[in-house]
Amino acid sequence: MESSTDAVPQNMFTCHLCGLSTPFTYYGQKPPNTRAIVLLEECFVTKDPFSPDRERFLILGSNCSLCHITVCVGTESGFGGCQEKATYPSA
């Protein structure tokens, strides 16, 4: 009899800023089981658990292009891990 600790380890996505941690199924620009979708950035992706459609997926987050930390797409983290440090010209 196998114990539950012998489970296959999953790839885990963890946001450096907010601490969100969840398994992901793919990292890259072309999620599996999609036809003509290419993401602009390499992202952590998981299958949409709320949809029976195999082509549906959720983008969890990505690596910051400036400092390379892993950040989620949440409202507190956003894709810009360095956005607090960035200065933008006023319009």
PyMOL commands that set and color helices and strands:
alter all, ss='L'
color gray80, all
select helices_A, chain A and resi 4-6
alter helices_A, ss='H'
color red, helices_A
select strands_A, chain A and resi 12-14+21-23+26-28+43-47+57-63+70-72
alter strands_A, ss='S'
color yellow, strands_A
deselect
rebuild
show_as cartoon
